[in-house]
Amino acid sequence: MTTVQDLTHTFRPGFPVVGYESPHRAAVARLDTDGFRGNAWSLIEHSGTHVDAPSHFAPDGRDVSELRPEDLVVPIAVIDIADRVAADPDSAVIVADLLRHEREHGPLPDGAAVFMHSSWDARAGDAEAFHGIVPGGGRRSPGFAPETVDWLIEHRNIACIGVDSPSIDVGSATDFPVHRRWLGAARYAVEGLARLSSIPPAGAVGFVGVVPFEAGTGGPCRVLATW
């Protein structure tokens, strides 16, 4: 029997968005006056569970409409760093985590998605907690280490990386080193994933359903995993 798991947060007004306003919804048609319902949304492309396309950081990078369909159907490798993050919110996926995963589950498949599970998605109902705001200023949240994406780019054929936190960079990063490296290498990313603890560490296939916005630097998406 096939199992399907949704890895997506419900897209809603007020969902915390780093550096920008949260999504807003307004009714434009009502059942009692118009006979049907309709809403207008105001949102930043990088809201909710969403894709970062290469063009988000790379001058000549593909926009979200140019991502190939085969890049959006991906074997999933889940890298669990939740225990480390509980002790240190700025923990990152390191190369040793990937090598351990490969020892236990075999090589990362070609065209895979490498997703960080940190349990950070549990904070999505609280903007300050999800952003990792710390007293006195600054942010702390988990992501990928720059040297890890360098290693993936050089040694593995990976389609995307993803995180259940707000950003593929750790919260304390100031110049987006992971974004610049990964998106600059013509790969894409998914941020704000949910429920990664509910899928196997290897063997699931993911479907990244992102709207192909013309010239879009990314966009909200629905990510499903099946195994």
C-alpha positions as CSV (number, residue, x, y, z in Angstrom):
1,M,0.0,0.0,0.0
2,T,1.4,3.4,-1.0
3,T,1.7,6.1,1.7
4,V,1.5,9.8,0.9
5,Q,2.6,12.5,3.3
6,D,2.2,16.2,3.0
7,L,5.4,18.1,3.8
8,T,3.8,21.5,3.5
9,H,2.5,24.1,5.9
10,T,-1.0,25.4,5.3
11,F,-0.6,28.7,3.4
12,R,-2.3,31.4,5.6
13,P,-2.4,35.1,6.4
14,G,0.3,35.9,9.0
15,F,2.6,33.0,8.2
16,P,6.1,34.3,9.2
17,V,8.2,35.5,6.4
18,V,11.8,36.5,7.0
19,G,12.5,40.1,6.1
20,Y,9.1,40.8,4.4
21,E,5.4,41.2,5.2
22,S,3.4,38.0,5.8
23,P,0.7,37.0,3.3
24,H,-2.6,38.8,3.3
25,R,-6.0,37.6,2.1
26,A,-9.0,39.7,1.2
27,A,-12.4,38.5,0.0
28,V,-13.3,39.8,-3.5
29,A,-16.5,37.7,-3.9
30,R,-19.0,36.4,-1.3
31,L,-21.6,33.7,-1.4
32,D,-24.3,36.0,0.1
33,T,-23.9,38.8,-2.4
34,D,-22.2,37.3,-5.5
35,G,-23.3,33.6,-5.4
36,F,-19.7,32.4,-5.2
37,R,-16.5,32.9,-3.2
38,G,-13.2,34.3,-4.3
39,N,-10.1,35.8,-2.5
40,A,-7.3,38.1,-3.5
41,W,-3.9,37.4,-2.0
42,S,-0.9,39.7,-1.4
43,L,2.3,37.7,-0.9
44,I,6.0,37.6,-1.4
45,E,7.2,34.8,-3.6
46,H,9.2,33.4,-0.7
47,S,6.3,32.8,1.7
48,G,5.2,29.7,3.5
49,T,6.7,26.4,2.2
50,H,8.3,27.7,-0.9
51,V,10.9,27.2,-3.6
52,D,14.0,29.3,-4.1
53,A,14.8,29.3,-7.8
54,P,18.4,29.9,-9.0
55,S,17.4,33.4,-10.2
56,H,16.8,34.4,-6.6
57,F,20.6,34.9,-6.2
58,A,22.3,34.0,-9.5
59,P,22.3,36.8,-12.2
60,D,21.8,34.4,-15.1
61,G,20.0,31.7,-13.0
62,R,16.8,29.9,-14.1
63,D,13.6,31.4,-12.9
64,V,10.9,29.1,-11.3
65,S,9.1,28.6,-14.6
66,E,12.3,27.2,-16.1
67,L,12.8,24.4,-13.6
68,R,12.6,21.2,-15.4
69,P,9.7,18.8,-14.5
70,E,12.2,16.1,-13.8
71,D,13.9,18.3,-11.2
72,L,10.6,18.5,-9.3
73,V,10.1,14.7,-8.9
74,V,12.9,13.7,-6.6
75,P,14.1,10.9,-4.4
76,I,14.3,12.2,-0.8
77,A,17.2,11.8,1.6
78,V,16.3,13.1,5.1
79,I,19.2,14.3,7.3
80,D,18.2,14.3,10.9
81,I,19.9,17.0,13.1
82,A,17.1,17.6,15.5
83,D,19.0,16.5,18.6
84,R,21.8,19.0,17.8
85,V,19.4,21.8,17.0
86,A,17.7,21.3,20.4
87,A,21.0,22.1,22.1
88,D,22.3,24.7,19.5
89,P,19.8,26.4,17.3
90,D,22.5,27.5,14.9
91,S,23.5,23.9,14.1
92,A,24.0,23.0,10.4
93,V,24.0,20.0,8.2
94,I,27.7,19.1,7.8
95,V,29.5,16.7,5.4
96,A,29.8,14.1,8.2
97,D,26.0,14.0,8.4
98,L,25.8,13.1,4.7
99,L,28.5,10.5,4.9
100,R,26.8,8.9,7.9
101,H,23.5,8.8,5.9
102,E,25.3,7.1,3.0
103,R,26.8,4.5,5.3
104,E,23.4,3.7,6.7
105,H,21.3,4.0,3.5
106,G,23.5,3.9,0.5
107,P,24.7,6.6,-1.8
108,L,22.6,9.7,-2.3
109,P,20.6,9.0,-5.5
110,D,21.2,11.1,-8.6
111,G,18.7,14.0,-8.8
112,A,17.8,13.7,-5.2
113,A,16.5,16.2,-2.7
114,V,18.5,16.4,0.5
115,F,16.2,17.6,3.2
116,M,17.2,18.8,6.7
117,H,15.0,17.6,9.5
118,S,15.5,19.8,12.6
119,S,12.0,19.9,14.1
120,W,12.0,23.6,13.5
121,D,8.7,23.4,11.8
122,A,7.0,23.1,15.2
123,R,7.7,26.8,15.6
124,A,5.7,28.0,12.6
125,G,2.8,29.2,14.7
126,D,5.0,31.8,16.4
127,A,6.8,34.3,14.2
128,E,9.5,35.2,16.7
129,A,10.2,31.5,17.4
130,F,10.2,30.5,13.8
131,H,12.5,33.4,12.8
132,G,14.8,32.5,15.7
133,I,14.8,36.0,17.1
134,V,17.1,36.3,20.1
135,P,17.1,39.0,22.8
136,G,19.3,41.9,21.9
137,G,18.9,41.3,18.1
138,G,19.9,38.7,15.6
139,R,18.6,35.4,14.6
140,R,19.5,31.8,15.3
141,S,18.0,28.9,13.2
142,P,19.4,25.8,11.6
143,G,20.4,25.3,7.9
144,F,23.2,23.9,5.8
145,A,26.9,24.7,6.3
146,P,28.6,26.4,3.2
147,E,31.2,23.6,3.0
148,T,28.4,21.0,2.9
149,V,26.8,22.5,-0.3
150,D,30.3,22.9,-1.8
151,W,30.8,19.2,-1.2
152,L,27.4,18.3,-2.7
153,I,28.1,20.4,-5.8
154,E,31.5,18.8,-6.3
155,H,30.8,15.2,-5.4
156,R,27.0,14.5,-5.9
157,N,24.4,15.1,-8.5
158,I,21.7,16.6,-6.3
159,A,18.7,18.5,-7.6
160,C,17.8,20.4,-4.5
161,I,18.3,20.9,-0.8
162,G,15.5,21.7,1.6
163,V,15.0,22.7,5.2
164,D,12.1,22.8,7.8
165,S,13.5,26.2,9.0
166,P,13.1,29.6,7.4
167,S,16.3,29.5,5.4
168,I,18.9,27.2,3.9
169,D,21.5,29.4,5.6
170,V,21.7,29.3,9.4
171,G,20.0,32.3,11.1
172,S,23.3,33.9,12.1
173,A,24.7,34.1,8.6
174,T,25.0,37.6,7.3
175,D,25.9,37.3,3.6
176,F,23.8,34.2,2.5
177,P,26.8,32.0,1.7
178,V,24.7,28.9,1.1
179,H,22.2,30.7,-1.1
180,R,24.9,32.2,-3.2
181,R,26.8,28.8,-3.6
182,W,23.8,26.5,-4.1
183,L,21.6,28.7,-6.3
184,G,24.6,29.9,-8.1
185,A,25.3,26.3,-9.1
186,A,22.0,26.2,-10.9
187,R,20.2,24.1,-8.2
188,Y,17.0,25.1,-6.4
189,A,16.0,24.9,-2.7
190,V,12.9,24.4,-0.7
191,E,12.4,26.3,2.6
192,G,9.8,26.0,5.3
193,L,9.1,22.2,5.0
194,A,7.0,20.4,7.5
195,R,6.6,16.9,9.1
196,L,9.9,15.5,7.9
197,S,10.0,13.2,10.9
198,S,7.0,11.3,9.4
199,I,8.8,10.0,6.3
200,P,11.6,7.5,6.0
201,P,15.2,8.8,5.9
202,A,15.6,7.1,2.5
203,G,13.3,5.6,-0.1
204,A,10.6,8.2,-0.4
205,V,10.0,10.2,-3.6
206,G,9.0,13.8,-3.4
207,F,6.8,15.9,-5.7
208,V,7.5,19.7,-5.5
209,G,4.4,21.4,-6.9
210,V,5.4,25.0,-7.4
211,V,3.5,27.4,-9.6
212,P,5.6,28.3,-12.7
213,F,5.5,32.1,-12.2
214,E,7.0,33.9,-15.3
215,A,10.3,35.4,-14.1
216,G,9.6,34.2,-10.6
217,T,12.5,34.0,-8.2
218,G,10.6,31.3,-6.4
219,G,7.1,30.6,-5.1
220,P,4.9,28.9,-2.6
221,C,4.7,25.2,-3.3
222,R,3.1,22.0,-2.1
223,V,5.6,19.2,-1.4
224,L,4.3,15.6,-1.2
225,A,6.3,12.5,-0.3
226,T,5.3,8.9,-1.3
227,W,6.8,5.6,-0.5
